[in-house]
Amino acid sequence: MNDAAVLKTVAWPEQTKARSVVQGYTASARGELSLTPGQKVMVLDEDSSGWCRGLCLASGSEGWFPLTYIADA
């Protein structure tokens, strides 16, 4: 089983939900996460500026991206 498959089987806290990427985003700085429509991400942290830190379930990559680019799955 690869790392991405393992991430999908983790028992996440109840308040952590998988969300769907609805708009593509290209990371422009170190620590950001590029997104592709249709991917699933777990939001790990949100800040008051509208950005969140998340984990891409397909790749296992982690980083920051705009919250408006995702929706509840």
MOWOQUI-V831425 format. One record per pair of residues at least 12 apart in sequence whose C-alpha atoms are under 6 Angstrom apart, sorted by sequence separation. I is the first residue (numbers start at 1). J is the second residue. D is the distance in Angstrom with one decimal. If there is no record, write none. Layout:
[[I & J & D] [I & J & D]]
This chain:
[[24 & 36 & 4.6] [42 & 54 & 5.3] [52 & 64 & 5.4] [24 & 37 & 5.4] [42 & 55 & 5.1] [52 & 65 & 5.7] [23 & 37 & 5.2] [41 & 55 & 5.3] [51 & 65 & 5.6] [22 & 37 & 4.9] [41 & 56 & 4.4] [51 & 66 & 4.4] [52 & 67 & 5.7] [21 & 37 & 4.8] [41 & 57 & 5.6] [51 & 67 & 5.1] [21 & 38 & 5.3] [40 & 57 & 5.8] [50 & 67 & 5.6] [20 & 38 & 5.9] [21 & 39 & 5.3] [20 & 39 & 5.8] [20 & 40 & 4.7] [19 & 40 & 5.5] [19 & 41 & 5.3] [18 & 41 & 5.5] [18 & 42 & 4.7] [17 & 42 & 6.0] [33 & 63 & 4.4] [32 & 63 & 4.5] [33 & 64 & 5.4] [31 & 63 & 5.2] [32 & 64 & 4.3] [33 & 65 & 5.8] [32 & 65 & 5.9] [23 & 69 & 5.1] [22 & 69 & 5.7] [21 & 69 & 6.0] [22 & 70 & 5.3] [21 & 70 & 4.3] [20 & 70 & 5.5] [20 & 71 & 5.4] [19 & 71 & 5.6] [4 & 57 & 5.9] [19 & 72 & 4.7] [20 & 73 & 5.0] [4 & 58 & 5.6] [19 & 73 & 4.6] [4 & 59 & 5.6] [4 & 60 & 5.2]]
